Amino acid sequence: MDLADLTTDEEAVLLGWMREIIQTDGEYTAEERAEVIHLRTHLGAERFDRAIVTANERFENRAALKEGAKGIKRQEARQAIYDFLKQLVGTDELTADEEKPLKWLASWWSIQG
């Protein structure tokens, strides 16, 4: 599944977790920035920006983000989101704090990490 095929709710979850993972180590690397720019280009600026606003409104903290993730039912969407996030954390040195959300998603969504 392509990320462009995600629903509005799935996009919000993707961008919420993306924000969570990027902010976890307190550093926004050039490599992470390049991945974000690539995603914005792929989805389209307007769609990406709208999804960021939605994610910020819905997911004020990790608990809310986890609840949002639990609402994603399509396995192919779960896999596409997880794959993007795993690629994102692979752009720089993986920290335990960055890995923790990925492990939670893999466990909850029954994805082989």
Contacts in CASP RR format, 6 or more apart in sequence:
PFRMAT RR
TARGET T0000
AUTHOR 0000-0000-0000
METHOD contacts of the structure
MODEL  1
MDLADLTTDEEAVLLGWMREIIQTDGEYTAEERAEVIHLRTHLGAERFDR
AIVTANERFENRAALKEGAKGIKRQEARQAIYDFLKQLVGTDELTADEEK
PLKWLASWWSIQG
1 76 0 8 1.000
1 77 0 8 1.000
1 79 0 8 1.000
1 80 0 8 1.000
2 80 0 8 1.000
3 14 0 8 1.000
3 39 0 8 1.000
3 42 0 8 1.000
3 43 0 8 1.000
3 80 0 8 1.000
3 81 0 8 1.000
3 84 0 8 1.000
4 42 0 8 1.000
4 43 0 8 1.000
5 77 0 8 1.000
5 80 0 8 1.000
6 14 0 8 1.000
6 77 0 8 1.000
6 80 0 8 1.000
6 81 0 8 1.000
7 77 0 8 1.000
8 51 0 8 1.000
8 54 0 8 1.000
9 68 0 8 1.000
9 71 0 8 1.000
9 72 0 8 1.000
10 72 0 8 1.000
10 74 0 8 1.000
10 77 0 8 1.000
10 81 0 8 1.000
11 43 0 8 1.000
11 47 0 8 1.000
11 51 0 8 1.000
11 54 0 8 1.000
12 51 0 8 1.000
12 54 0 8 1.000
12 55 0 8 1.000
12 58 0 8 1.000
12 59 0 8 1.000
12 68 0 8 1.000
13 55 0 8 1.000
13 65 0 8 1.000
13 68 0 8 1.000
13 69 0 8 1.000
13 71 0 8 1.000
13 72 0 8 1.000
13 81 0 8 1.000
14 51 0 8 1.000
14 81 0 8 1.000
14 84 0 8 1.000
14 85 0 8 1.000
15 48 0 8 1.000
15 51 0 8 1.000
15 52 0 8 1.000
15 54 0 8 1.000
15 55 0 8 1.000
16 55 0 8 1.000
16 56 0 8 1.000
16 59 0 8 1.000
16 65 0 8 1.000
17 65 0 8 1.000
17 69 0 8 1.000
17 81 0 8 1.000
17 85 0 8 1.000
17 101 0 8 1.000
17 105 0 8 1.000
18 36 0 8 1.000
18 39 0 8 1.000
18 84 0 8 1.000
18 85 0 8 1.000
18 88 0 8 1.000
19 52 0 8 1.000
19 55 0 8 1.000
19 56 0 8 1.000
20 62 0 8 1.000
20 65 0 8 1.000
20 101 0 8 1.000
21 85 0 8 1.000
21 88 0 8 1.000
21 89 0 8 1.000
21 98 0 8 1.000
21 101 0 8 1.000
21 102 0 8 1.000
22 28 0 8 1.000
22 32 0 8 1.000
22 36 0 8 1.000
22 88 0 8 1.000
24 95 0 8 1.000
24 97 0 8 1.000
24 98 0 8 1.000
24 100 0 8 1.000
24 101 0 8 1.000
25 95 0 8 1.000
25 97 0 8 1.000
25 98 0 8 1.000
27 92 0 8 1.000
29 91 0 8 1.000
29 92 0 8 1.000
31 91 0 8 1.000
31 92 0 8 1.000
32 88 0 8 1.000
32 91 0 8 1.000
32 92 0 8 1.000
34 91 0 8 1.000
35 87 0 8 1.000
35 88 0 8 1.000
35 91 0 8 1.000
39 48 0 8 1.000
39 84 0 8 1.000
40 48 0 8 1.000
40 49 0 8 1.000
43 51 0 8 1.000
58 64 0 8 1.000
58 68 0 8 1.000
59 65 0 8 1.000
59 68 0 8 1.000
62 101 0 8 1.000
66 104 0 8 1.000
66 108 0 8 1.000
69 105 0 8 1.000
69 108 0 8 1.000
69 109 0 8 1.000
70 108 0 8 1.000
72 78 0 8 1.000
72 81 0 8 1.000
72 109 0 8 1.000
75 109 0 8 1.000
75 110 0 8 1.000
78 105 0 8 1.000
78 109 0 8 1.000
78 111 0 8 1.000
79 109 0 8 1.000
79 111 0 8 1.000
81 105 0 8 1.000
82 102 0 8 1.000
82 105 0 8 1.000
82 106 0 8 1.000
82 109 0 8 1.000
82 111 0 8 1.000
82 113 0 8 1.000
85 101 0 8 1.000
85 102 0 8 1.000
85 105 0 8 1.000
86 102 0 8 1.000
86 113 0 8 1.000
89 98 0 8 1.000
89 99 0 8 1.000
89 102 0 8 1.000
102 113 0 8 1.000
105 111 0 8 1.000
106 112 0 8 1.000
106 113 0 8 1.000
END
